[in-house]
Amino acid sequence: MNNPLTDPFLVLTKVYSEGAYLKQALADTPIEPINRPRTSKICYGVLEKDVYLGHIIGANCKKSPKAAVRLVLKIALYMLEFMGKHGYMVADCAVELTKKLGKEGAAGFVNAFLRSYKVPPLPDSADERLSIAASAPLWLAKKMRRSYKGEAEAILSAPAPGVCVRFERGKEEYLKGEYIKTPFEHVYIFKNFVRDSGYDRGDYTFQSVGSVAICSVISPCERLLDACAAPGGKSVLLSKKCGFVTSQELHPHRAELIKSYAARMGAGNVAAVVGDASAFNPEWEGAFDGVLCDVPCSGSGVINENPDIKLFRRGEDISSLAALQLKIISNCSRYVKPGGSLYYSTCSILPEENDSVIYNFLQQNQGFELHIPDCALPSSRTKFGLQFLPHISLGAGFFVTELVRKA
């Protein structure tokens, strides 16, 4: 019988020790098809609860276990605390894996730990309490408590959305089982969705509700620039209401993804180009009716879908990201025609990357005026835009606003 801890250990070692992203680590690890759903659930769960699991380990160990043993404990604890697995089974499998890893000397410790550990109380400090309760890095807990106060835990603890599917045709045959109709036409969120040949035919595509919502606030126009476009979902959807979409991407291999996406969905009015959104292209000056800057960001709004962000993102990254975001939007503003619109979006829930960037842009660019758009998806209206929060916005965390160039 397959040890249920082995595959998660192999995958998560690539994440914790080698810096791999979870999706890629899962794809690169040979796993029996029958075991893949369980492995995926455990891996996502361990990363989602990483801080909380570390809190339990720290409270029950006099000194921190070595990396491999610590990971075995995290996997076992997740199975015990969140999957309801039997203690003796999990402990036996953890001991077996520890020995298989050549850590025979630690096998007794692993066995004793899993049979005797206690879940410690939360700390008194409000920031530390939020960090552990929501299993978020301390730097993020501090920022969230400062920005959202009593809402912070609900935002950070919001479950990941299901599988969001946007249909082009034939949706009726797929509307089975558990699903939610979003406020957007032909867009549904499923608890489970199995990809079939309809995907290759372009009958549907997988696109987050946040991505669809951003597209919904963009006005129809003749020429649109999607400045940071990969993998191409927004460009393709916007091609339905814009005459021509130029999709810019920094990395050539990701520009190829846009081309493939557009071809699969039959979007003939999308052109993928390789370019740097922060570097001025004189050929584009004043050439576009609309420009979308969906800029690189912390990803703090999609941690529920990508929990490895908790490991790789640091608090000190935010200021440098905000500087890049301002550089991109300032550069791309030069491409907007008089009377045209510049749209700014992130998948962040941190004001430093959203309101603060727009405030600084408007201070430096008197030729633009703020126009906060309307959107069918519930959101929180800020001073400078729409902030979508996972606990009220169908699991999505992102920001969008519109800046109109004065005629």
ABEGO torsion letter per residue (X at the ends): XBBAAAAAAAAAAAAAAAGBBAAAAAAABBBBAAAAAAAAAAAAAAAAAAAAAAAAAAAABABBBBAAAAAAAAAAAAAAAAAGBBAAAAAAAAAAAAAAAGAAAAAAAAAAAAAABBBBBBBABAAAAAAAAAGBBAAAAAAAAAAAEAAAAAAAABBBBBBBBBBABGAAAABBEBBBBBABBGBBBBABBBBBAAAAAGABBBBBAAAAAAAAABBBBABBBBABAOAGAAAAAAAAABABBBBBBABAAAAAAAAAAAAAAGBAABBBBBBBAABBBAAABGABABBBBBBBBAGAAAAAABAAAAAABBAAAAAAAAAAAAAAAAAAAAABBBGBBBBBBBABABAAABAAAAAAAAAABAABBBBBBBBABBBBBBAAEBBBBAAAAGGBBBBBBBBBBBX
